[in-house]
Amino acid sequence: MAAPLSAARWLRLAGGRPGLASTRSVFVARKRTYEQPNWFGVGLAFTTSAALWAFLFKQHNEDVMEYERRKQEKQHKCTGCS
């Protein structure tokens, strides 16, 4: 059991990737300033959210109209129309 574990550990070390402790993340390269918010990002987030909600309501209304149309078609039993 120890042989496969040591082989896996050796392969992981021989992979050539640096360990997590020696890498530096790009996202923490500079300190955040909380005095000046990123208003572009805030506006983009709210606009995206509003657009998605508008699309959701529009799609819901179209689905309800289609449901009502099919329900009316199903109830219509006129032999002269067919």
N, CA, C and O atoms as a CHARMM CRD file, in Angstrom:
* protein
*
  328
    1    1 MET  N      0.81700  -1.18900   0.00000 PROA 1      0.00000
    2    1 MET  CA     0.00000   0.00000   0.00000 PROA 1      0.00000
    3    1 MET  C      0.86400   1.25700   0.00000 PROA 1      0.00000
    4    1 MET  O      0.47100   2.28300  -0.55500 PROA 1      0.00000
    5    2 ALA  N      2.01700   1.18000   0.61000 PROA 2      0.00000
    6    2 ALA  CA     2.87800   2.34600   0.71000 PROA 2      0.00000
    7    2 ALA  C      3.55600   2.65000  -0.62900 PROA 2      0.00000
    8    2 ALA  O      3.85200   3.80800  -0.92300 PROA 2      0.00000
    9    3 ALA  N      3.79900   1.62700  -1.43300 PROA 3      0.00000
   10    3 ALA  CA     4.48600   1.83900  -2.70800 PROA 3      0.00000
   11    3 ALA  C      3.66700   2.71000  -3.66300 PROA 3      0.00000
   12    3 ALA  O      4.23100   3.63300  -4.24900 PROA 3      0.00000
   13    4 PRO  N      2.35200   2.46300  -3.85300 PROA 4      0.00000
   14    4 PRO  CA     1.58900   3.34000  -4.75400 PROA 4      0.00000
   15    4 PRO  C      1.50900   4.77200  -4.23700 PROA 4      0.00000
   16    4 PRO  O      1.50700   5.71600  -5.02700 PROA 4      0.00000
   17    5 LEU  N      1.44200   4.94200  -2.92000 PROA 5      0.00000
   18    5 LEU  CA     1.37200   6.29100  -2.36900 PROA 5      0.00000
   19    5 LEU  C      2.67300   7.04600  -2.58500 PROA 5      0.00000
   20    5 LEU  O      2.66100   8.23000  -2.92000 PROA 5      0.00000
   21    6 SER  N      3.78300   6.36900  -2.39500 PROA 6      0.00000
   22    6 SER  CA     5.05900   7.05200  -2.59700 PROA 6      0.00000
   23    6 SER  C      5.27800   7.34900  -4.08200 PROA 6      0.00000
   24    6 SER  O      5.86600   8.37500  -4.42400 PROA 6      0.00000
   25    7 ALA  N      4.81000   6.46200  -4.96700 PROA 7      0.00000
   26    7 ALA  CA     4.93600   6.71000  -6.40600 PROA 7      0.00000
   27    7 ALA  C      4.07800   7.90300  -6.81300 PROA 7      0.00000
   28    7 ALA  O      4.50400   8.72000  -7.62900 PROA 7      0.00000
   29    8 ALA  N      2.88000   8.01100  -6.25500 PROA 8      0.00000
   30    8 ALA  CA     2.00200   9.14000  -6.57000 PROA 8      0.00000
   31    8 ALA  C      2.61600  10.43500  -6.06000 PROA 8      0.00000
   32    8 ALA  O      2.55700  11.46000  -6.74000 PROA 8      0.00000
   33    9 ARG  N      3.20300  10.39700  -4.87100 PROA 9      0.00000
   34    9 ARG  CA     3.83500  11.59200  -4.32000 PROA 9      0.00000
   35    9 ARG  C      5.03100  12.00300  -5.17800 PROA 9      0.00000
   36    9 ARG  O      5.24600  13.19400  -5.40100 PROA 9      0.00000
   37   10 TRP  N      5.80600  11.03900  -5.65900 PROA 10     0.00000
   38   10 TRP  CA     6.96200  11.33400  -6.49600 PROA 10     0.00000
   39   10 TRP  C      6.51000  11.93300  -7.82900 PROA 10     0.00000
   40   10 TRP  O      7.12600  12.87700  -8.32400 PROA 10     0.00000
   41   11 LEU  N      5.42700  11.38400  -8.41900 PROA 11     0.00000
   42   11 LEU  CA     4.93300  11.91400  -9.68700 PROA 11     0.00000
   43   11 LEU  C      4.39900  13.33100  -9.51800 PROA 11     0.00000
   44   11 LEU  O      4.54900  14.17300 -10.40400 PROA 11     0.00000
   45   12 ARG  N      3.78200  13.58000  -8.38300 PROA 12     0.00000
   46   12 ARG  CA     3.25700  14.91900  -8.13500 PROA 12     0.00000
   47   12 ARG  C      4.40000  15.92600  -8.00100 PROA 12     0.00000
   48   12 ARG  O      4.30200  17.04700  -8.49900 PROA 12     0.00000
   49   13 LEU  N      5.46200  15.53400  -7.34300 PROA 13     0.00000
   50   13 LEU  CA     6.60000  16.43300  -7.17900 PROA 13     0.00000
   51   13 LEU  C      7.38600  16.59100  -8.47300 PROA 13     0.00000
   52   13 LEU  O      7.97600  17.64400  -8.71600 PROA 13     0.00000
   53   14 ALA  N      7.40000  15.55200  -9.30600 PROA 14     0.00000
   54   14 ALA  CA     8.15700  15.59500 -10.54800 PROA 14     0.00000
   55   14 ALA  C      7.38100  16.28900 -11.65800 PROA 14     0.00000
   56   14 ALA  O      7.89200  16.40700 -12.77200 PROA 14     0.00000
   57   15 GLY  N      6.17000  16.74800 -11.39100 PROA 15     0.00000
   58   15 GLY  CA     5.33900  17.37100 -12.41800 PROA 15     0.00000
   59   15 GLY  C      5.87100  18.69100 -12.91100 PROA 15     0.00000
   60   15 GLY  O      5.49000  19.12500 -13.99800 PROA 15     0.00000
   61   16 GLY  N      6.72800  19.34800 -12.17000 PROA 16     0.00000
   62   16 GLY  CA     7.29700  20.59400 -12.62100 PROA 16     0.00000
   63   16 GLY  C      6.48100  21.81300 -12.21600 PROA 16     0.00000
   64   16 GLY  O      6.92600  22.94200 -12.42000 PROA 16     0.00000
   65   17 ARG  N      5.29600  21.60900 -11.64600 PROA 17     0.00000
   66   17 ARG  CA     4.48500  22.73900 -11.20400 PROA 17     0.00000
   67   17 ARG  C      4.99200  23.24200  -9.87700 PROA 17     0.00000
   68   17 ARG  O      5.33900  22.44100  -9.00800 PROA 17     0.00000
   69   18 PRO  N      5.04400  24.53000  -9.69700 PROA 18     0.00000
   70   18 PRO  CA     5.45000  25.03100  -8.38500 PROA 18     0.00000
   71   18 PRO  C      4.35100  24.78100  -7.36700 PROA 18     0.00000
   72   18 PRO  O      3.17400  24.70100  -7.71800 PROA 18     0.00000
   73   19 GLY  N      4.73300  24.66100  -6.13200 PROA 19     0.00000
   74   19 GLY  CA     3.75700  24.44400  -5.07800 PROA 19     0.00000
   75   19 GLY  C      2.89300  25.67600  -4.87900 PROA 19     0.00000
   76   19 GLY  O      3.24700  26.76200  -5.33800 PROA 19     0.00000
   77   20 LEU  N      1.77500  25.52200  -4.20700 PROA 20     0.00000
   78   20 LEU  CA     0.85800  26.63400  -4.00100 PROA 20     0.00000
   79   20 LEU  C      1.48700  27.74100  -3.15500 PROA 20     0.00000
   80   20 LEU  O      1.14200  28.91200  -3.31500 PROA 20     0.00000
   81   21 ALA  N      2.39800  27.38400  -2.26500 PROA 21     0.00000
   82   21 ALA  CA     2.99700  28.38100  -1.39000 PROA 21     0.00000
   83   21 ALA  C      3.94200  29.30600  -2.15400 PROA 21     0.00000
   84   21 ALA  O      4.16200  30.44200  -1.73400 PROA 21     0.00000
   85   22 SER  N      4.49900  28.83800  -3.26100 PROA 22     0.00000
   86   22 SER  CA     5.46700  29.66300  -3.96800 PROA 22     0.00000
   87   22 SER  C      4.85000  30.46600  -5.11100 PROA 22     0.00000
   88   22 SER  O      5.56100  31.23200  -5.76200 PROA 22     0.00000
   89   23 THR  N      3.55700  30.31800  -5.37400 PROA 23     0.00000
   90   23 THR  CA     2.93000  31.08400  -6.44900 PROA 23     0.00000
   91   23 THR  C      2.28800  32.34200  -5.89300 PROA 23     0.00000
   92   23 THR  O      1.91500  32.40000  -4.72200 PROA 23     0.00000
   93   24 ARG  N      2.16600  33.33700  -6.74100 PROA 24     0.00000
   94   24 ARG  CA     1.54200  34.59300  -6.33600 PROA 24     0.00000
   95   24 ARG  C      0.29600  34.81300  -7.18300 PROA 24     0.00000
   96   24 ARG  O      0.36300  34.76300  -8.41100 PROA 24     0.00000
   97   25 SER  N     -0.80900  35.04900  -6.55200 PROA 25     0.00000
   98   25 SER  CA    -2.05300  35.23600  -7.27300 PROA 25     0.00000
   99   25 SER  C     -2.08800  36.62300  -7.88800 PROA 25     0.00000
  100   25 SER  O     -1.62200  37.58800  -7.28200 PROA 25     0.00000
  101   26 VAL  N     -2.63300  36.72600  -9.07800 PROA 26     0.00000
  102   26 VAL  CA    -2.73600  38.00300  -9.76500 PROA 26     0.00000
  103   26 VAL  C     -3.78700  38.88600  -9.09400 PROA 26     0.00000
  104   26 VAL  O     -3.71400  40.11200  -9.16800 PROA 26     0.00000
  105   27 PHE  N     -4.75300  38.26300  -8.44600 PROA 27     0.00000
  106   27 PHE  CA    -5.88400  39.00300  -7.90400 PROA 27     0.00000
  107   27 PHE  C     -5.54400  39.74500  -6.62100 PROA 27     0.00000
  108   27 PHE  O     -6.30700  40.62000  -6.21100 PROA 27     0.00000
  109   28 VAL  N     -4.44200  39.43500  -5.97800 PROA 28     0.00000
  110   28 VAL  CA    -4.06500  40.15000  -4.76200 PROA 28     0.00000
  111   28 VAL  C     -2.76900  40.92300  -4.97100 PROA 28     0.00000
  112   28 VAL  O     -2.02000  41.15300  -4.02200 PROA 28     0.00000
  113   29 ALA  N     -2.50600  41.32000  -6.20200 PROA 29     0.00000
  114   29 ALA  CA    -1.26300  42.01500  -6.49500 PROA 29     0.00000
  115   29 ALA  C     -1.23700  43.41400  -5.88400 PROA 29     0.00000
  116   29 ALA  O     -0.16100  43.92700  -5.57900 PROA 29     0.00000
  117   30 ARG  N     -2.39200  44.03700  -5.70100 PROA 30     0.00000
  118   30 ARG  CA    -2.42000  45.34900  -5.05300 PROA 30     0.00000
  119   30 ARG  C     -3.56100  45.38400  -4.04900 PROA 30     0.00000
  120   30 ARG  O     -4.51100  44.60700  -4.14400 PROA 30     0.00000
  121   31 LYS  N     -3.46100  46.26200  -3.12000 PROA 31     0.00000
  122   31 LYS  CA    -4.45500  46.36600  -2.06500 PROA 31     0.00000
  123   31 LYS  C     -5.70500  47.06800  -2.57400 PROA 31     0.00000
  124   31 LYS  O     -5.61700  47.98500  -3.39000 PROA 31     0.00000
  125   32 ARG  N     -6.85500  46.64500  -2.10000 PROA 32     0.00000
  126   32 ARG  CA    -8.10800  47.27000  -2.49400 PROA 32     0.00000
  127   32 ARG  C     -8.29100  48.60000  -1.78800 PROA 32     0.00000
  128   32 ARG  O     -7.89300  48.77200  -0.63600 PROA 32     0.00000
  129   33 THR  N     -8.89900  49.53300  -2.49700 PROA 33     0.00000
  130   33 THR  CA    -9.24700  50.80600  -1.88500 PROA 33     0.00000
  131   33 THR  C    -10.75700  50.83700  -1.71100 PROA 33     0.00000
  132   33 THR  O    -11.50600  50.81200  -2.68800 PROA 33     0.00000
  133   34 TYR  N    -11.19300  50.89000  -0.47500 PROA 34     0.00000
  134   34 TYR  CA   -12.62000  50.87600  -0.19900 PROA 34     0.00000
  135   34 TYR  C    -13.20900  52.28300  -0.19400 PROA 34     0.00000
  136   34 TYR  O    -14.42800  52.43700  -0.11600 PROA 34     0.00000
  137   35 GLU  N    -12.37100  53.30800  -0.27600 PROA 35     0.00000
  138   35 GLU  CA   -12.87300  54.68400  -0.30200 PROA 35     0.00000
  139   35 GLU  C    -13.49100  55.01600  -1.65900 PROA 35     0.00000
  140   35 GLU  O    -14.41400  55.82700  -1.73600 PROA 35     0.00000
  141   36 GLN  N    -12.99000  54.39600  -2.72700 PROA 36     0.00000
  142   36 GLN  CA   -13.48900  54.64800  -4.07100 PROA 36     0.00000
  143   36 GLN  C    -13.98700  53.33700  -4.68600 PROA 36     0.00000
  144   36 GLN  O    -13.19200  52.57700  -5.23900 PROA 36     0.00000
  145   37 PRO  N    -15.29200  53.06300  -4.59500 PROA 37     0.00000
  146   37 PRO  CA   -15.79800  51.80900  -5.17100 PROA 37     0.00000
  147   37 PRO  C    -15.67800  51.79400  -6.69500 PROA 37     0.00000
  148   37 PRO  O    -15.59100  52.84100  -7.33700 PROA 37     0.00000
  149   38 ASN  N    -15.67600  50.62800  -7.23900 PROA 38     0.00000
  150   38 ASN  CA   -15.62800  50.45300  -8.68600 PROA 38     0.00000
  151   38 ASN  C    -17.04900  50.62500  -9.22700 PROA 38     0.00000
  152   38 ASN  O    -17.79800  49.65600  -9.34600 PROA 38     0.00000
  153   39 TRP  N    -17.41100  51.87100  -9.55400 PROA 39     0.00000
  154   39 TRP  CA   -18.78800  52.15900  -9.95400 PROA 39     0.00000
  155   39 TRP  C    -19.14100  51.51900 -11.28700 PROA 39     0.00000
  156   39 TRP  O    -20.30400  51.19700 -11.52700 PROA 39     0.00000
  157   40 PHE  N    -18.16800  51.33200 -12.14700 PROA 40     0.00000
  158   40 PHE  CA   -18.44000  50.64200 -13.41000 PROA 40     0.00000
  159   40 PHE  C    -18.87200  49.20000 -13.14000 PROA 40     0.00000
  160   40 PHE  O    -19.84200  48.71900 -13.72600 PROA 40     0.00000
  161   41 GLY  N    -18.15500  48.51800 -12.25600 PROA 41     0.00000
  162   41 GLY  CA   -18.51300  47.14100 -11.91800 PROA 41     0.00000
  163   41 GLY  C    -19.85500  47.04900 -11.22200 PROA 41     0.00000
  164   41 GLY  O    -20.62900  46.12700 -11.47900 PROA 41     0.00000
  165   42 VAL  N    -20.14000  48.01000 -10.33400 PROA 42     0.00000
  166   42 VAL  CA   -21.42600  48.02600  -9.63100 PROA 42     0.00000
  167   42 VAL  C    -22.55800  48.23900 -10.63000 PROA 42     0.00000
  168   42 VAL  O    -23.56900  47.53800 -10.58900 PROA 42     0.00000
  169   43 GLY  N    -22.38400  49.20400 -11.52400 PROA 43     0.00000
  170   43 GLY  CA   -23.41100  49.47300 -12.52800 PROA 43     0.00000
  171   43 GLY  C    -23.61200  48.29600 -13.46600 PROA 43     0.00000
  172   43 GLY  O    -24.74000  47.96900 -13.83500 PROA 43     0.00000
  173   44 LEU  N    -22.51800  47.66500 -13.84800 PROA 44     0.00000
  174   44 LEU  CA   -22.60400  46.50500 -14.73200 PROA 44     0.00000
  175   44 LEU  C    -23.35600  45.36300 -14.06200 PROA 44     0.00000
  176   44 LEU  O    -24.16300  44.68700 -14.70100 PROA 44     0.00000
  177   45 ALA  N    -23.09600  45.14800 -12.77900 PROA 45     0.00000
  178   45 ALA  CA   -23.78100  44.07700 -12.05400 PROA 45     0.00000
  179   45 ALA  C    -25.27400  44.34900 -11.95200 PROA 45     0.00000
  180   45 ALA  O    -26.08400  43.45500 -12.19900 PROA 45     0.00000
  181   46 PHE  N    -25.65000  45.57900 -11.58800 PROA 46     0.00000
  182   46 PHE  CA   -27.06900  45.90000 -11.46200 PROA 46     0.00000
  183   46 PHE  C    -27.77400  45.89200 -12.81300 PROA 46     0.00000
  184   46 PHE  O    -28.91400  45.43800 -12.91100 PROA 46     0.00000
  185   47 THR  N    -27.11000  46.38900 -13.85500 PROA 47     0.00000
  186   47 THR  CA   -27.71200  46.39000 -15.18700 PROA 47     0.00000
  187   47 THR  C    -27.92400  44.97500 -15.68900 PROA 47     0.00000
  188   47 THR  O    -28.96400  44.66800 -16.27200 PROA 47     0.00000
  189   48 THR  N    -26.94700  44.11600 -15.46800 PROA 48     0.00000
  190   48 THR  CA   -27.07400  42.72000 -15.88500 PROA 48     0.00000
  191   48 THR  C    -28.22100  42.04500 -15.15600 PROA 48     0.00000
  192   48 THR  O    -29.00500  41.31000 -15.75500 PROA 48     0.00000
  193   49 SER  N    -28.31200  42.30000 -13.85800 PROA 49     0.00000
  194   49 SER  CA   -29.38800  41.71000 -13.06900 PROA 49     0.00000
  195   49 SER  C    -30.75000  42.19400 -13.55600 PROA 49     0.00000
  196   49 SER  O    -31.67300  41.39400 -13.70400 PROA 49     0.00000
  197   50 ALA  N    -30.88200  43.49000 -13.80600 PROA 50     0.00000
  198   50 ALA  CA   -32.15400  44.03800 -14.28200 PROA 50     0.00000
  199   50 ALA  C    -32.51700  43.47200 -15.65500 PROA 50     0.00000
  200   50 ALA  O    -33.68000  43.16300 -15.91100 PROA 50     0.00000
  201   51 ALA  N    -31.52700  43.33600 -16.53600 PROA 51     0.00000
  202   51 ALA  CA   -31.79300  42.79000 -17.86600 PROA 51     0.00000
  203   51 ALA  C    -32.24300  41.33300 -17.78700 PROA 51     0.00000
  204   51 ALA  O    -33.14100  40.91700 -18.51900 PROA 51     0.00000
  205   52 LEU  N    -31.62400  40.56900 -16.90800 PROA 52     0.00000
  206   52 LEU  CA   -32.03300  39.17000 -16.75500 PROA 52     0.00000
  207   52 LEU  C    -33.44500  39.05600 -16.19700 PROA 52     0.00000
  208   52 LEU  O    -34.21900  38.20600 -16.63600 PROA 52     0.00000
  209   53 TRP  N    -33.78700  39.91100 -15.22700 PROA 53     0.00000
  210   53 TRP  CA   -35.15300  39.89700 -14.68200 PROA 53     0.00000
  211   53 TRP  C    -36.16700  40.29500 -15.74900 PROA 53     0.00000
  212   53 TRP  O    -37.23500  39.68900 -15.84200 PROA 53     0.00000
  213   54 ALA  N    -35.84500  41.31300 -16.56100 PROA 54     0.00000
  214   54 ALA  CA   -36.75400  41.73200 -17.63100 PROA 54     0.00000
  215   54 ALA  C    -36.95900  40.59800 -18.63200 PROA 54     0.00000
  216   54 ALA  O    -38.08300  40.34400 -19.06500 PROA 54     0.00000
  217   55 PHE  N    -35.88200  39.92100 -18.99700 PROA 55     0.00000
  218   55 PHE  CA   -35.99700  38.78500 -19.90900 PROA 55     0.00000
  219   55 PHE  C    -36.84300  37.67600 -19.29000 PROA 55     0.00000
  220   55 PHE  O    -37.63400  37.03700 -19.98400 PROA 55     0.00000
  221   56 LEU  N    -36.68100  37.44400 -17.98200 PROA 56     0.00000
  222   56 LEU  CA   -37.44500  36.40800 -17.29900 PROA 56     0.00000
  223   56 LEU  C    -38.93800  36.71700 -17.34000 PROA 56     0.00000
  224   56 LEU  O    -39.74100  35.83300 -17.63900 PROA 56     0.00000
  225   57 PHE  N    -39.32400  37.96900 -17.04100 PROA 57     0.00000
  226   57 PHE  CA   -40.73600  38.34200 -17.06800 PROA 57     0.00000
  227   57 PHE  C    -41.30800  38.26700 -18.48200 PROA 57     0.00000
  228   57 PHE  O    -42.43200  37.80500 -18.67500 PROA 57     0.00000
  229   58 LYS  N    -40.53900  38.71900 -19.46400 PROA 58     0.00000
  230   58 LYS  CA   -40.99600  38.65900 -20.85400 PROA 58     0.00000
  231   58 LYS  C    -41.21600  37.21400 -21.28000 PROA 58     0.00000
  232   58 LYS  O    -42.23300  36.89400 -21.89600 PROA 58     0.00000
  233   59 GLN  N    -40.27400  36.34800 -20.95800 PROA 59     0.00000
  234   59 GLN  CA   -40.39000  34.93800 -21.32400 PROA 59     0.00000
  235   59 GLN  C    -41.56400  34.29300 -20.60700 PROA 59     0.00000
  236   59 GLN  O    -42.27000  33.47200 -21.19400 PROA 59     0.00000
  237   60 HSD  N    -41.78300  34.64900 -19.35900 PROA 60     0.00000
  238   60 HSD  CA   -42.91300  34.09600 -18.60500 PROA 60     0.00000
  239   60 HSD  C    -44.23400  34.49900 -19.25400 PROA 60     0.00000
  240   60 HSD  O    -45.12800  33.66600 -19.40400 PROA 60     0.00000
  241   61 ASN  N    -44.36500  35.77300 -19.64100 PROA 61     0.00000
  242   61 ASN  CA   -45.60400  36.23000 -20.27900 PROA 61     0.00000
  243   61 ASN  C    -45.84000  35.52300 -21.60900 PROA 61     0.00000
  244   61 ASN  O    -46.97600  35.17400 -21.93000 PROA 61     0.00000
  245   62 GLU  N    -44.78700  35.31000 -22.38100 PROA 62     0.00000
  246   62 GLU  CA   -44.93700  34.58600 -23.64300 PROA 62     0.00000
  247   62 GLU  C    -45.35100  33.13900 -23.39000 PROA 62     0.00000
  248   62 GLU  O    -46.17500  32.59500 -24.12500 PROA 62     0.00000
  249   63 ASP  N    -44.79300  32.51800 -22.36900 PROA 63     0.00000
  250   63 ASP  CA   -45.15300  31.13800 -22.04000 PROA 63     0.00000
  251   63 ASP  C    -46.60600  31.03400 -21.59600 PROA 63     0.00000
  252   63 ASP  O    -47.30000  30.08300 -21.95800 PROA 63     0.00000
  253   64 VAL  N    -47.07000  32.00700 -20.81300 PROA 64     0.00000
  254   64 VAL  CA   -48.46600  31.99300 -20.36700 PROA 64     0.00000
  255   64 VAL  C    -49.40200  32.17100 -21.55400 PROA 64     0.00000
  256   64 VAL  O    -50.42900  31.49800 -21.64400 PROA 64     0.00000
  257   65 MET  N    -49.05100  33.07900 -22.46900 PROA 65     0.00000
  258   65 MET  CA   -49.88900  33.27200 -23.65600 PROA 65     0.00000
  259   65 MET  C    -49.94900  32.01300 -24.51100 PROA 65     0.00000
  260   65 MET  O    -51.01100  31.65500 -25.02000 PROA 65     0.00000
  261   66 GLU  N    -48.80800  31.33800 -24.67100 PROA 66     0.00000
  262   66 GLU  CA   -48.78100  30.08900 -25.44200 PROA 66     0.00000
  263   66 GLU  C    -49.60800  29.00100 -24.75400 PROA 66     0.00000
  264   66 GLU  O    -50.29400  28.22600 -25.41900 PROA 66     0.00000
  265   67 TYR  N    -49.54100  28.94800 -23.42900 PROA 67     0.00000
  266   67 TYR  CA   -50.32700  27.98200 -22.67200 PROA 67     0.00000
  267   67 TYR  C    -51.82300  28.22600 -22.87600 PROA 67     0.00000
  268   67 TYR  O    -52.58800  27.28800 -23.09900 PROA 67     0.00000
  269   68 GLU  N    -52.23000  29.49400 -22.79700 PROA 68     0.00000
  270   68 GLU  CA   -53.64800  29.82700 -22.97800 PROA 68     0.00000
  271   68 GLU  C    -54.09900  29.50700 -24.40100 PROA 68     0.00000
  272   68 GLU  O    -55.21100  29.01900 -24.60300 PROA 68     0.00000
  273   69 ARG  N    -53.24100  29.78000 -25.39100 PROA 69     0.00000
  274   69 ARG  CA   -53.59900  29.48700 -26.78400 PROA 69     0.00000
  275   69 ARG  C    -53.78500  27.98900 -26.99000 PROA 69     0.00000
  276   69 ARG  O    -54.74900  27.57300 -27.63400 PROA 69     0.00000
  277   70 ARG  N    -52.89100  27.18100 -26.46200 PROA 70     0.00000
  278   70 ARG  CA   -53.01600  25.73000 -26.61600 PROA 70     0.00000
  279   70 ARG  C    -54.20600  25.18000 -25.84600 PROA 70     0.00000
  280   70 ARG  O    -54.84500  24.21800 -26.27100 PROA 70     0.00000
  281   71 LYS  N    -54.49700  25.80300 -24.70700 PROA 71     0.00000
  282   71 LYS  CA   -55.65400  25.36900 -23.92600 PROA 71     0.00000
  283   71 LYS  C    -56.94700  25.64300 -24.69900 PROA 71     0.00000
  284   71 LYS  O    -57.86200  24.82100 -24.69200 PROA 71     0.00000
  285   72 GLN  N    -57.01900  26.79200 -25.36000 PROA 72     0.00000
  286   72 GLN  CA   -58.19300  27.11300 -26.17000 PROA 72     0.00000
  287   72 GLN  C    -58.30200  26.17500 -27.36600 PROA 72     0.00000
  288   72 GLN  O    -59.40500  25.74700 -27.70800 PROA 72     0.00000
  289   73 GLU  N    -57.18500  25.84800 -28.00600 PROA 73     0.00000
  290   73 GLU  CA   -57.18900  24.91900 -29.13400 PROA 73     0.00000
  291   73 GLU  C    -57.69700  23.54900 -28.71700 PROA 73     0.00000
  292   73 GLU  O    -58.44100  22.90300 -29.45500 PROA 73     0.00000
  293   74 LYS  N    -57.29700  23.11400 -27.54700 PROA 74     0.00000
  294   74 LYS  CA   -57.67200  21.79100 -27.06200 PROA 74     0.00000
  295   74 LYS  C    -59.17500  21.73000 -26.77400 PROA 74     0.00000
  296   74 LYS  O    -59.80600  20.69400 -26.98400 PROA 74     0.00000
  297   75 GLN  N    -59.74900  22.83700 -26.29400 PROA 75     0.00000
  298   75 GLN  CA   -61.16400  22.84400 -25.93700 PROA 75     0.00000
  299   75 GLN  C    -62.05700  23.04800 -27.16000 PROA 75     0.00000
  300   75 GLN  O    -63.25600  22.77300 -27.09300 PROA 75     0.00000
  301   76 HSD  N    -61.50700  23.51700 -28.26100 PROA 76     0.00000
  302   76 HSD  CA   -62.29200  23.78100 -29.46500 PROA 76     0.00000
  303   76 HSD  C    -62.55400  22.44700 -30.17900 PROA 76     0.00000
  304   76 HSD  O    -61.62000  21.80500 -30.65800 PROA 76     0.00000
  305   77 LYS  N    -63.83900  22.02900 -30.25000 PROA 77     0.00000
  306   77 LYS  CA   -64.17200  20.70900 -30.82800 PROA 77     0.00000
  307   77 LYS  C    -65.09600  20.86100 -32.02600 PROA 77     0.00000
  308   77 LYS  O    -65.98600  20.03500 -32.22800 PROA 77     0.00000
  309   78 CYS  N    -64.90200  21.88700 -32.80800 PROA 78     0.00000
  310   78 CYS  CA   -65.75100  22.11300 -33.95700 PROA 78     0.00000
  311   78 CYS  C    -65.29300  21.20500 -35.11200 PROA 78     0.00000
  312   78 CYS  O    -64.11100  21.19500 -35.45400 PROA 78     0.00000
  313   79 THR  N    -66.21300  20.44900 -35.70800 PROA 79     0.00000
  314   79 THR  CA   -65.84500  19.55400 -36.80400 PROA 79     0.00000
  315   79 THR  C    -65.77000  20.30000 -38.12000 PROA 79     0.00000
  316   79 THR  O    -65.15000  19.80700 -39.06300 PROA 79     0.00000
  317   80 GLY  N    -66.37900  21.47000 -38.21700 PROA 80     0.00000
  318   80 GLY  CA   -66.36100  22.23300 -39.45700 PROA 80     0.00000
  319   80 GLY  C    -65.02100  22.91000 -39.71600 PROA 80     0.00000
  320   80 GLY  O    -64.68900  23.19800 -40.86500 PROA 80     0.00000
  321   81 CYS  N    -64.25500  23.16600 -38.67400 PROA 81     0.00000
  322   81 CYS  CA   -62.96000  23.84800 -38.83200 PROA 81     0.00000
  323   81 CYS  C    -61.87700  22.90500 -39.32200 PROA 81     0.00000
  324   81 CYS  O    -60.94600  23.35400 -39.99000 PROA 81     0.00000
  325   82 SER  N    -61.95900  21.63100 -39.02300 PROA 82     0.00000
  326   82 SER  CA   -60.87500  20.69900 -39.33000 PROA 82     0.00000
  327   82 SER  C    -60.89600  20.25000 -40.74600 PROA 82     0.00000
  328   82 SER  O    -60.04400  19.46200 -41.15700 PROA 82     0.00000
